[in-house]
Amino acid sequence: MSVFPTIPAIDPSIVTAGNWITTTIGSGAAFAQFLYGTTLLTALIGISISIWAFEPIYHAVMWVIHKVPFLNVH
């Protein structure tokens, strides 16, 4: 750690706000886990991320396909 420069102190209000956000998210996750169970909650999170990421991935793949001339995709 002696390679890194010294980091200035963080304002206590920022640390408090970060702790509040982390606690709030953790409480919400614990409540959702209580309602749905660990397995279902893990599946729901995975499916949600997949749906959220589908459109940009689709557009990137279609852009690449359009760039390949012999496929003749318009």
C-alpha positions, 0 to 999 in steps of 0.5 A: 500500500505504500505505492499509493498516494495518501487519500484525503479524508472523506467528509463524514456526511458522505460516509453517512449517506453511503451507509444509509443507501447500503442499509436501505438496499440491504433491507429491501433485498432482505424483505424480497428474499423473505417474500420470494425465497433465495432461489426464486429471487436469484432467478428473478434478478438474472431474468431482469438483468437479461431483459434489461441488457437484451436491447443494447446487445441486439443492436450491437449484434445487428450492427455487426451483421449489417457490416458483413457484406456477403450476408446481404442484410438490410 
